[in-house]
């Protein structure tokens, strides 16, 4: 399963709020909700987040085998 726990850490490190993602960068609230729930997100959104945060994909997501998920 892909999880986005690293996104929230990277946002904090880069001092970018979820509010800024919505208001300043045009990220849809529904997409942030999908990220919070580790749901399917389009790669275009992941690409935009990497561009906004000037980071690599592994800074916002990781693969966790299903048996390791609590």
N, C-alpha and C positions, 0 to 999 in steps of 0.2 A: 504494500500500500504506500502511496505517496503521501507524505505529511508535510505541512507547511509551518511547523513550529519555528523553524529557523527564520522565517520571514519576520516574525514579531521581534525577534532578537536583533535582526539586521535593521529594522525600522528604528528601534531604540538607539542602536549604535550610530546610525546616520542622522539621528535627531529629526526624523520625518514622522509626522503623526498620520493616523488613518484619516483624520479630517483633511489634512493637506493632500493626501492621495485623492480624495474625493473632489475637493474644491479647486486645488491648484493644478492637478494633473489629470482630472477627468476619469479617474477609476470609478466604476460604478459600485454603489453600495452593495448591490447583489453579488458582485464578484468578490468583494471582501468577505461577505457572509459565506460564500462557497469556500473561500480559503480558510476561514475560521473552522469550518466543519470538515475540512479535508476532502471536499467534494471535487468533482471533475472541473477543471479550469482550462480554458483555451490557451494554447501556447502563445497567442498574440498578447494575452494579459501577462503571462510570465515574462515575455520579452520586454514589454513596457516596464514592468517592475524592475527588471535588471537594468534597464536604461535609466530609469528614474533614480535608482539607488546606487548606480555605478558599481554593480556587483556581479558575481557569477551566479549561475543557476543554483549551485550547491549552497549558496548563502541564503537561499529562500526556501529550498525544498530538499527532502531526502527520501530515499526508499527505505522502508522498514518492513521486513518480512511479516506477514500476517500473524504468525505465531508469537511475535514479539510485541504486538499491540495489546495494551491492557484494556 
